């Protein structure tokens, strides 16, 4: 996922590299400026407790009706049971939303 910085969209690894180079120039005395404030990272999680509960409550039959395959449901459940953050692709997320709005 990219972030807007200096009128362009950059990947975080590129921004980290640029900030490291900026720090090196500052430490060597080649630059007087050091800015670690911009860009500000967005640390919002995309996997809420509500989404996790939706996935765990979803039956195989309901998932099949909405076009979610058995293997996809298996991995969704596996990730939902873990405390680590995980992503759900837009297509599956839309099917989960549609699924839960029917109840």
C-alpha positions as CSV (number, residue, x, y, z in Angstrom):
1,X,0.0,0.0,0.0
2,X,1.4,3.4,-1.0
3,X,1.5,6.7,0.8
4,X,1.4,10.2,-0.6
5,X,4.7,12.0,0.0
6,X,6.3,14.9,-1.9
7,X,3.4,14.9,-4.5
8,X,4.0,11.2,-5.4
9,X,2.8,7.9,-4.2
10,X,5.6,5.8,-2.6
11,X,5.8,2.4,-1.0
12,X,6.9,2.3,2.6
13,X,10.2,0.5,1.9
14,X,11.2,3.4,-0.4
15,X,10.3,6.0,2.2
16,X,12.3,4.1,4.8
17,X,15.3,4.0,2.5
18,X,15.0,7.8,1.8
19,X,14.7,8.6,5.5
20,X,17.7,6.4,6.3
21,X,19.7,8.3,3.6
22,X,18.4,11.6,5.0
23,X,19.6,10.5,8.5
24,X,23.0,9.5,7.1
25,X,23.4,13.0,5.4
26,X,22.5,14.7,8.7
27,X,25.0,12.6,10.7
28,X,27.8,13.3,8.2
29,X,27.0,17.0,8.4
30,X,26.0,17.2,4.7
31,X,22.5,18.3,5.6
32,X,21.1,20.5,8.4
33,X,17.5,19.2,8.1
34,X,16.1,16.0,9.6
35,X,12.4,15.3,9.3
36,X,11.0,12.1,10.6
37,X,7.4,13.5,11.0
38,X,6.4,13.3,7.3
39,X,4.8,11.2,6.0
40,X,2.6,10.0,8.9
41,X,1.8,6.3,8.8
42,X,-1.8,5.2,9.1
43,X,-1.9,2.4,11.6
44,X,-5.6,1.5,11.4
45,X,-6.4,-2.2,11.3
46,X,-8.6,-3.6,8.6
47,X,-9.7,-6.7,10.6
48,X,-12.1,-5.7,13.3
49,X,-13.5,-7.9,16.0
50,X,-16.8,-7.7,14.2
51,X,-15.3,-9.1,11.0
52,X,-13.6,-11.8,12.9
53,X,-16.9,-12.8,14.6
54,X,-18.7,-12.7,11.2
55,X,-16.1,-15.1,9.7
56,X,-16.3,-17.5,12.7
57,X,-20.1,-17.6,12.7
58,X,-20.3,-18.2,8.9
59,X,-21.3,-21.8,8.1
60,X,-19.9,-23.7,5.1
61,X,-23.4,-23.8,3.5
62,X,-23.9,-20.0,3.9
63,X,-20.4,-19.3,2.5
64,X,-21.0,-21.6,-0.5
65,X,-24.3,-19.7,-1.3
66,X,-22.3,-16.4,-1.4
67,X,-19.5,-17.8,-3.6
68,X,-16.9,-18.2,-0.9
69,X,-15.0,-21.5,-1.5
70,X,-14.3,-24.1,1.2
71,X,-10.6,-23.4,1.2
72,X,-11.1,-19.6,1.4
73,X,-13.4,-20.1,4.4
74,X,-10.8,-22.4,6.0
75,X,-8.1,-19.8,5.8
76,X,-10.4,-17.0,6.8
77,X,-11.3,-18.9,10.0
78,X,-7.7,-19.8,10.6
79,X,-6.7,-16.1,10.5
80,X,-9.8,-14.9,12.4
81,X,-8.9,-17.2,15.3
82,X,-5.4,-15.7,15.5
83,X,-4.8,-12.3,17.2
84,X,-2.5,-11.2,14.4
85,X,-3.8,-8.7,11.8
86,X,-4.9,-10.1,8.5
87,X,-6.3,-8.8,5.2
88,X,-9.4,-9.9,3.4
89,X,-9.5,-9.2,-0.4
90,X,-12.3,-6.8,-1.5
91,X,-14.2,-9.5,-3.4
92,X,-14.4,-11.7,-0.3
93,X,-15.1,-8.8,2.0
94,X,-18.0,-7.7,-0.2
95,X,-19.4,-11.3,0.0
96,X,-19.0,-11.3,3.8
97,X,-20.8,-8.0,4.1
98,X,-23.6,-9.2,1.8
99,X,-23.8,-12.4,3.8
100,X,-24.2,-10.7,7.1
101,X,-26.7,-8.1,5.9
102,X,-29.2,-10.9,5.2
103,X,-29.4,-11.9,8.8
